[in-house]
């Protein structure tokens, strides 16, 4: 049958790739059934006319033929014969070559070590590679040994034998490679030749043992283990020989050291001009891309001449490498991809795409990454990396900033770090540089008359032969509040917590505090402006406070209008309320008052006795907030353990749904759930906090004010600063960064929008304005852009969007129209600082990890000739 089909294929004149695979009838009937029926029809016609004596013999034959023909044609059309033609198409895999064109690739690393000098010379061609073809062949053998070990582990013996043949062919190719072709002077050493021959001998012996073992199946487990051990030994030898061939280049002599240092981009261009990529085009389609902020295709089909120097000129201000890899692979995902070749220094600064996640994604796609690292892993450099300083400060504040200093190659050198506020020096600190990162502290006092948005900067002088000075400065915008926080502390009797807290509040220069003692000496208000005789009757006076601290005061002390003023202060005017519970009145006497609705907890009329061994525990939210008393987690936990015994505490029915619990007591015999000791929530435009114990003064035990003052200071700033900064609004706009933004950086913007009844606004979109602040205060701000935010599904009233700032300057994110009266304003400072200069070191650990995760390999410059052997070019045959 096959011979008949081949004859028909030739007779039909089908083009290459097309083959006649089937001839039959519709419905699946075989062709011979039609032939049988036609024959029967012809026989029937002949028999029928043979009996006619009135017609001559010639007419009978003619009529029999005609009738048989008609009968055959009818059967032919009824059974509808069909033919099946198969088209086979071989699809060549793609290799994607990506070249980093960010400005960090313009760095010319100062090289002093011989190996580093040779790398640069090899890349640009002033020194020849040692044994490039042998490296390629050995890489192919190494790749085969890895595949063979995997197949052997899965007992896929047919695959094992196929790969063993590939390994033998690769070793034979390594031995036959002409030692003089493009190699450094000296050719292939005799010791290396003998090692390859010995390895080839071991490989053939292993193949023989495998074939012998397959005659007695199933193969015993002990024999399988021995074969796997032998294969692993061969893999290790392949790896060692490959490294030895690559390292042979380091003994070469750099011919022209005057041309050094050489930029990373020049090295990338030199490697692309070599023949390795061209050899991949034998079995693959090669596509060239460059990437920085975006991906650009710059050539195809492996024509090195099409990758011109201008197309990879390092001018991009960012390296979005992870995103670029995903985009390039997605463009050719409809066909097989043999691998991604990446030439970069690895200094990725993608905003929303993780490099490691991208490597995992490549593994899922079956696309290995071959990353070639360019640059020095530890170039001579000095820089500032991390800055820890508060965002909001007050005049006369003593501010301590912590700055991380990194240095490589300058150990022991003395230098200094300078702090400047709006260009005026405020602090300076000397230090001895070390190759290990170190934090230093700079303390300065905030000058008076500097309110508003200011720029705080820290710098370290550039050093001799430093690879880059772009990371020698760190800047951070800060807000200086030039008005004091007004606090009203209402207390009953002078208990211990009140006494310690009063002293702390009185000595804080940022606070303007007044006290109201409902059970204290009434003459205190006569002799001091710090004390009040009664709660303010005048509404304007009552609304002047940013924070009201309510101690253990009976609810009947206040009348209805006073309760309503406290509620209005918080709900409508952005003030804050803190209730400091006691053992008599707070919060049990407030259940039927407007304050009960404001509290973040559900109070009852009862108290309960706490065992002496029960102490507070900071929650995860608390450790990120002002319940963090110490930067060391164990010390923070130990500090809260000081707060015991707690004696009597109010019995609660838990926290409210919108509350954030910062400190809790663990569940116990009478507490099926954790007890919310310290919690807060929004109430309208303001905040309400509940502190469920008056024993926090125990934080002073053995430690003085260290933890006690930190807790209360952080708490009061958290509650009161929102009002001073104008953030307690029913429309709250926020950005995802509090530090300065760089040109080209995408900023995420969120808006939580409530209507006049403080209910979430339901809409598809919400528009805000982006307004650029004029440099001259006497000039009006530039006309704003409109940014449309989209509703977040499942979160009523929440909208989100993003914006990329393309020009340097200060910008304001504002609500539009009438909404601006009820919304805060977000300041965004955009600078031209170069992302690429922040990390000048080549990120070899990252590139190695990405390559390994994806199933590929990391290449040094000396290993570049092995690239064609590393890439497995499997063609795909598609049959239609």
N, C-alpha and C positions, 0 to 999 in steps of 0.2 A: 504493500500500500504506500509506503514511504517513497518507493521508486516512482510510483504513478504520480504522487503529489509533486515530486521533484521535477518530473517531466512536464506536468501542467504548469508549474511555476516558471520554468524556462520558456514554455510556449506562450504564456501570457506576457512575458517581457517585463516582470515586476522589477522595480528599482531595488538597489541595495538596501538591506534592512527590512524588506518586505518578504514574507514567506507564506505560501499556500499551506495551511495547516488542516483544512477540513473541507470535504465535499459531501453533501448529504441533502436531506429533504426537511422541510419545515415540520415541526412536531417531533423531530429527533429520529425519524425513520431512516434506515440506511438507504444508500443510493441503489443498491442491487434490487431492492423491492420494486422500484419504479421500472427498472430494466426488465424484471420478470413479468410485470403487468403488461408492458409494451409488447413483449414477445408473445404473451398469451393472446393479446388483441390481434396481432398479425396472424397467428395460427388460426384464430377464430374466423378472421376475414377470408383467409385462403380456403378454409374448409367450407365456408358458406358459399363462395363463388365456384368452388369445384363441382358442386351439384347442378349448376345451371348449364343445361345442354343447349339452350336456345342462343347463347352468346358464344362467339368464337373464343378460342383459347387465349388469344392475345388481349381481347377486351377483358376477359376474366382476370388475367394477371394484372392489367392496368387498374381495374376497379379494386382488386384486393390490396394493391399497394396504396391507392388513394385512401381507402377506408382505414387501413392500418395506420397510415400517416396521421389522418384526422384523429383517430383514437389515441395515438401516442401523444399528439399535441394537447388534446384535452387532459390526458393524465399528467402531462408535464406541467400545465398551468394549475391543475388541481393540487398537485403535491408541492409545487413551488420549490424547486431545487435551490440550495444555497451553497455558497462557498465561504470559508473563513480564511481571511488574510491577516497574519500577525505582523505587527511592526515592532521591532526592537530598536531601542535607542540607548546609546551609552552616554551617560551624563558625567562630565568631568567634575570633580570636586573643586570647590573654591578655597583659596587661601587668602585671608584678609590681612594685609600689612598696614599697620597703623603707626604713624609717626607723630610724636608730641611736638607741637609748635608753640608751646607757651614760653613766656619770657624766661622762665627758669632754665630752659634749654640753651639760653644764650650765655649761661655761666661758663667761664673758662676756669676750670678747677686748677688751682696751683698744685702741681704734682711734684713730689720729691722722692717718693719710693720708686725703685726700678720697675717693679711690676706695674705701677700706675702709669709710668712714662711709656712703657711698652704697649699698654692698652691703647693709649692715645695714638701712638705711632702705627699700630696695627690697623686701627680704624681708618686712618686717613691714607694708608698705603705707603708710608715712608719706611716701614719695616714689613717684611713678608711673613705670613703665617707659616708655622711649622706643620707640615703634613696635612694640608686641608682636605685632600680626598680620603686619606686614611681616617681622619676624624669623622667624615661623613659616613664612611662604611662602618666604622666601629659604633657610631650612634645608631645606625640601622640594626646592627647586631644586638646592641644593648636593648633597643626597643623590642626586638624579637624575643630576647630572653625574658623580658618582663611579660610579654603576651603568652609565651610558652608556659611560664610558671603559673599564670592565671588559668590557662586551659587545663594544665595538669592537675591543678587543685580541684577543678570541676570534673575531672576524669573524662574530658573530651579528647580522646586519643587521636581521632582523625585530625582535629585542629592542631594537636601537639605535633604530629608528624609534618603537617603543612608548614608550620612555623619553624620547625627544626630545619627544613630545607631552606627557608629564607635566611636563617642565621648562618648556615654553611655558605650560602651564596655571598652574604655580606662579608664574612671573614675571608673568603677567597678574593673578593674585590679589594679588600684592604691589603692583601699580599701582592696583588697584581698592580696596584696603583703606582704610577711612576713617581719615584721619590723626588724627582727634580721639578715636577709641575707646580709652579707657584709656591714653592716651599722656601723656607729660610735656608741659608747656607748650611750645609752639613747633611741634608737629607734625612732619611729614616735610620735611626741607630740599629745596629745589628741585634742588640739585646731586645729591642722592640719587635723586630722581625721574628726572632726565635719565640718570643712570648705569644705572638699571634699564631704561629704555626702550632705551638703546643696547645693553645686554646682550640684551634680547629680540630686537632687530633682528639681532644677530650669531647668535643661536640659530636664528632662522628661515632666515637665509642658509645656515647649516651644514646644516640639514635639507634645504634645496633641493639643495645640493651632494651630499648623500648619495643622495637620490632620483635625481639625474641620473647619479651613478656606478653605481647599481644597474642601469641600463639596459644597461651594457656590462660584463657579468660574464664571466670573473672580473675583479675590480677590480685595476688595476695596483698594485704594492706602493708606488710613489711617491705615488699618490693616497691610499692608505690612511694612509700616514705623515702626509701633510698634514692629513687629516681628524682624525687623532688629536691632532696638535699644536693644531689649532683647538679641539677638545673640551677639551684640557687648559687652554687659555687661558680658556675659559668657566668651567671648574671653579675656577681660581684667582680669577677675578673674583667668582664666587658667594661664595667663602670670604672675600674681602676685604670685600664689601658686607655680609655677615653680621656680621663683626667690627665694621665701622663702625656698624651699627645698634645693636649691643650696647653699644659704647663711648659712644654718644650719651647713655646714662643717667648717665654720670659727670659730665656738666656740670650735672646737676640740683642743686638746693640742698636740703640736708637741713632739713626744716621744724622738727624738734624734736630738737635735739641733747641736750637734758636727759635724754631717755629712753635715751641710750646710756651704757655699752655694753650690748649685747643678747646674750643667750646663744645658742649654736648651736642648741639645741633650739627656742627661740622662732622663730628664722629658719626652721627646717624646717617648723614648724607654719604659719608665714605663707605659705610657698611652696605648701604643700598646700591652703591655703584659696583660692588663686588659681584661675582657670578653666582652666588648661592641662590638668591631669589630667582635668577634666570633659570637655574636648573629645576626649580619647582614647576616651571611652566611646561615641562615635558609631560607631566601627568595632571596638572592643575591649572585652573584659571586664577590668576593672581589679580587682586583688586587693591589699589593703594588708597589710603585715606590719611588725612592729617586731622588733628583735633586740638582744640583749646577750649574756648567757651562753647564751640559748636563743632560738628563733624562736617568735613568736606572731602568729597571724592576727588582724587588728583591724578588717577591713572588706572589702566587696566592691563590685563594680559602680561604682566611681568616685564614690560618694557622699561628697563631702568632709566633709559634716556627720557622717558615721559615724566619722571619724577624730578622736576627741576628744583634748583635751590630756592627760588622765590616761593614755590608752593609749600615749602616746609620752613620758611623763615620764622624764627621764634618771636612773634609779635603779640600772641594772645595773652590777655591779662589774667586768665584762669585756666585750670586744667580739669575739665569735667571728663576725666578718663573713663570712669565707670559707666556713665551715661553714654559716652561715645561708643564704647564696646557693644553695649546692648543695641544701639541704633545700627551699627555696621553689620552685626550678625543678623539682625531682623531683616535687613534689606535682601539678604541672600539665603534666607531660611527655607525657601521653596526648593532648594537643592542641597546636596551634601556639602558640608564645610569641613575641610581637613584640619583647620586650625586658624588661630589668630596670632600673628606675629606682632609684638608690641615693642616699639623702641621708645623708651621714656626714662625719666629719672624717678618716676613713681610719686611725685609730689602732687597727688590728686587733692582737689579741694571741691569735690562735688557737694552740693548742698543737701540733696534729698536722696541720693543713691549711694548705697554702701559698696565699696570695692570688694569686700569679702562676699557680700550677698550676690554681687555680679559674678564672681568666680563660681559660686554654687549654682547660679543660673546657667552658666556655661556648661557645667558638668551635666545638668539636666538636659541641655540641648545636645549633648554629645560633642561639644566643640572644645578641644584643648587649647590652652593659652600658652604661648611661648614668649615669655617676657625677657627682653634684653635690657639690662640695667645700664644706664649711661650716667657717669658722674662718680664722685667719691662719696662713700657712705659716711665718712666723718671728715669733711673738709674743714680747714681752719676758719672758724667763725665764732662770733660773739653776738648774742642777741637776748632780747627780753621776750619771754613766752607767755607767762600767766600773770594776771594782775588781780589782786583781791583787795577791794576797797568799797566802802559803802556808797550807794548811789545818791543818798540825800545827806547833806551835812548842814551845820549851822555856823554862823559867825562865832569866832572864838573857840570853836570845837578843836580839840586836840585829836587829829585824825592819824591813824596808823595804817599805812598801805603795805601790803606784802607783794613783792615782785619776784618772779622766778627768773634767774639768770642762767643761761646755758652758754657753754663755751667748749670749743674743741681746738687743741693745739696751742693754748695760751696758759697752761697751768702754771700758777705761781706769779703771774703778771698782776701788778697792782693797777686798779682802775677805779672808777667811781660811777655811781648812778645818781642822776639829777631828777628831781621832781619839780614841775612847773605848773602853775595855775594861771591860765590865760597868758602864757608867755613870760610870767614872772617867777623866778626861782623861789621855791618855798622850802626845799630840803635837799640835802646832798649826803651821800653815804659812800665811804670808801670800802673796797673789798679786794680780796685776793682771788683771782679767777681760778677755777678748778674744772677739770674735765667732767666732773659729776655735776648735775643740776643742783642749784642751791637757791633757797629763798632768803631774801634780805628784807628788812623792815625799814621804812622811812616814815618818820613821824613829823608832822607839821601842824601849826595852828592856823586855822582858817582866818584870813584877814576880814575885818569889818568892811561894810560897804560893797560887798561882792555878791549881792543877791541875784537869783535867777539862774539861767542855764550857763554853765562854765565848762571849760575844757581843761582837764587834768592830764598831763603828759609826763612820761618817764622815759629817760634816754640814757644810753651808755655810749661813750665815744667809739668810733671805728678804730680798729687796730690794724697794724701793718700786715699786708698780705691777706686780709680778710676776704673771703670769697664773696660776701654780700653784706652791705650795711643797711639793707632795707628792713631788716628785723631788729634794728638797734633802738627803735622807738615804739612805745605803746601809748595809746591815747584812750581816754574814757570820758564821756560827758557826765557831769554831776550837776545836781540841783542844790543850790545854796538857799536855804530858807532863812530870810532875814527878819522873821517875826517869830515870837515865842508861841509855844503850844499852851493854850489856856485850859487849865484843869480845875475842876471843882470836886473836892473829896468830901463826901457826906458820910459821917460815921456816928455811931451811937456812943458807946463807952470807949475809952482809950485802951483797947486790947493790944497784945504784943505785936500783931501784924501791923496795926495802925502806927504804932510808935516807930518801928523800923522803917516802914514805908514813908512816913512823914519826913524823916530825916533825909531819906534818899531823894524824895521829890524836891525838898527845899534846896538841896545843894546842886541840883541839875540846872545849869545856866540856860538850857533850852526851854525850860518850863516856867510858866507864870501860874502858880498854884494858889488856890484859896481853899480853906478848910471850913467845914460847917459841922460842929459837934452838937448833936441833939441831946446828949446827956452829959456834956462837959461843963466847964466853968463858963457861965454866960459873960463874964467880964473880959474873956479873951478877945471878943469882937470889938470891945471898946478901945483896947490899947494897941491893936495891930490890924493893919489892912489885910493881913493874910487870913484873918478869920471873919466869918459872916455870922450874924446873929440868927438869920432865918433864910430860907430859900428865896431867891429873888422874886419879887412880886411883878416887877417890870418885865414884859416879854422880851424887850431888846436886851436886857441884862442876862436873862435866862438863855437866850440864843447865842450869846457871845462865847460860850465855852465850846471847845473842841471835844472835850472828854468829860463825862461825869462818872466818878467812881462812887458807887453806892454800897456802903458797908452794912453792918448789922443794925439796920434802922427799921422800926415798925412801920408798916404800910400806912397806918392811920396818922402818921406825921404829915403826910401830904394830902392836900385836897384834890378834888377832881381836876380843876384847871391846871394845877402843877403837874399832875400825871400827863395831861394832854400836851403840856409844853415839852416835857421830857420826850414824849413820843414824837412830837413834831420836830424837835431838835435832831433826832436820829433819822426819822423816816423822810422828812422833806428838806432838811438843811445839811445833811451829810455829817452830822456829829456822831459821837460814839458813846455807848454806855457800857460800863463794866460793873457787874454785881459781884461783890466779895462776900460770900456767904458767911453766916455765923451760926451760933448754937441757940439763938432765940427767935429771930424775926425773918432773916433773909435765907431762902426765898419763900419760906412756908406761909408768911402772912400776905404774900402778894398774889396768891392764886386767883383771886377775884378782881384783880386790878388790870389796867391796860398793860402793865409791865410783863404780866405772865405771857401774853402773846409775843412779846419782843424777845424773851429769853430763848436760847438755843436748846434748852432742856425742858422736860415736863416735870414740874415740881408737884410734890404732895404736901400734906400737912404733918407728916411724920418725920422723925429722925431715927437713925440707927447707929449702933455702937460698932466701931471698926476694931478688929483685933490689932494688937500691938505689932504683929509681924507683917501687917499689910502696908505696902508702900506704893507710891505712884510709879507708873511706867509710861514713858513717852511713846506715843504711837508713831507709825511711819510718817504720817503727816506732820506730827509735832517735831520730829527730828529734822524735817526740812524747814521748820518755821522757828518760832521763838521758844519752843520747848527744847531747842538744842542749846545746852548750856556749856558744852565743851566740844571741841573739834574731834576729840578722841572718843569713839563710841562707848568704850568701856568706862571712861571717866564720866561721860554724860549719864550713863545708867547709875553709876555709883553716887553721883550728886543727888539724883531723885530718891535714892534709897535713904537719904538723910531725913526726908520728910515723913517722920513717924515718931510717936504714934499720932494718929489723926483724930482720936477721940470720937466725938459725935459728928456725923455728917448728915445732911438732909437726905431723906429717901426720895429717889427719883424714879420716874417711869421711863427712863432712857432719854436719848437725845432726839431732836426733831429731824425730819428727813433732810432738810437743807443744811444741817449743822456740820461743822468740821470738829471732830474730837481730837485734841492735841495731847492730852494726858488722861490716862484712865487708871482705875484700880482693877486688878484681875478678878474674875469671877470667883465666888466662894460659896460656902454653905447657904447663906441667905442672899446670894447674888448670882442668879443663873446666867447673867450676862455681865460683861465688863461695865464698870461704873464710870460715866463720863465726868471726870473730875474738873477738867478745863476744856471748854468748848466755845465756839463762836459761830455766828452766822450773820448774813446780811439782813437788815430790816429796812426796806425801802432803799434810800440812798446811803444809809450809814451802817455801822457794825455794832453788834451787841456781843459781849463776852461774859461768860459765867465762870467764876473760879469757886469751886465747891469746898474749899477749906481755908481756914485762917492760920494754917500751920506752915506756910511757906517760909516764914522767918527761920525755920530750922535749916534752911540752905546755908545759913551763916555759920553753922556749927563747925568749928575747927578751921574754917576757910575764910571767915570774914565776909566782906561784901562781894566777893568774886562772882558767885553764882546768883545770889539774891538780887544784886543790882542789875546783872545782865538780863535776868528774866523780866523784871519790871520795866527796865529801860526799853527792851525790845517790844514788850507788850504795848506800852504806851505809844511808842512810835508807830507800831502797826495800826493801832486804833485811830490815832489822831492825825497822822501825816496825810492820810487819804483826803481829808477835808482841806488841809492847807494846800495840797497839790491840785485840788480841783478834780479828784478822781471819783468822789462819791456822787455819781450822777445816775439817773435812771437809764441813760444811754452811755455805755462804757466801751471805749475804743482801746484796743491793745494791739501791740505788735509782738512778734516772737523774739525780738532781740532788744536788750537794754543797753548794749554797747553800741559803739559807732558802726555804721553800715558802710561798706565799701562800694565803689562804683561797680555796677554789674551784678551786685548781690541781690537775690530775690528775698523780699521781706513778706512774711505772712502777716495778714491783718485780720483781726476778729472784732466783731461788734456785738455786744449783748444789748438788745433794744427792748425797752419796756415802754408801754403806753402810759398816759397820765394816771391810770388806775393801778400802775405797777404790775400789769399783766404782760406776758410775752407778746410781742408784735408778730402776727402771722402774715408773712408775705414771701414772695419768691426771691426778691432781691432788696438790697438796701444800699443806697449810694452815699459815699462820703467824699470829701474834697481833700486833695493833696495840694497844699499851698507852699510855695517857696518863699522863705523869709528874705527880705531885702537886706543887703549888707549894711546899708546906711539906714540907721533907725528912723531918720527923718523922711525916708521914702516909703511909699506903700508897698506891700508885698505883691509879688507877681500873681497874675491870674492863676487860679488853681485848676488842676486836672480833676476829673471825676473818676472815682474808682468804684465800680459796682461789685458789691459783695453778695454772694449767693447763700441762700438759707441752708443750714446744716440739717440734714434729715435726722429726725428723732430728737432734736434739741430746739424746741420752740424759742423764738426770740434770738437765736444765735446765728450770725452770718459770718462768712469767711471769704477771703480773696487774697490776692498777692500782687505785688508791684515790684518792678525792677527799676532802680534809680540809675540814670545814665549820666547825671551831672553832679559835680561836687556842690555842697551847700547845706543849709539847714532847712528842713521841711516841717510842716505841721499837718497832721492828720486830723481833720475836723468834720463834725456833722454839718449838714447843709440846712440852710433856712432857719425856721423856727426851732428845729431840733438842736441847734447849736447852743441854745440857752440851757439845755438840760444834758449836755454831753461834755465829757472831758476832751482835752486836746493832747495829742501825742506828739512829742518832739522827736524827729529823726535827723541825725547828723550824718551826712554822707561825705566820706573823704575819698581822696584819690589814692589811698594807700594800696600798694601792690600786694595782692594775695600771694603772688609767686615768690616774693622775697622773704616771706615769713619762714619758710623751711627750705634752705638751700641744699640740704643733704640729699643724696640719692637714697630712696627708700627701699633698700634691698630686702629687708625682712618682709615688707608688705608684698613686693613683687614675687618673692619666693613662695609665700603662702598662697597668693592668688594662683600661681602656676600649678602648685601641687594640688590644690582643691579642684581645679578644673580638669585635672588629668594630664596636664602638659608638663613643661619643664622650664626652669629659669636658666638663662644663658648669660655668661660673662662675655666680654668682647673676645677673649681668646677661644671661646667655644663656638663662636659664630659659624665657622666652616662646617660644624656638625649639623647645622639647622636642616638641610635637606634630608639627612638621615633620620632626624627626629620626627619629621612630619610624615604621617602615614596617609598616602594618597590613594584611597579606595574609590574606584569608579563605581557608579551605580547604573545598572542596566534596567531600563523601564520597558515593559512589554505591554502593548495595547492591542 
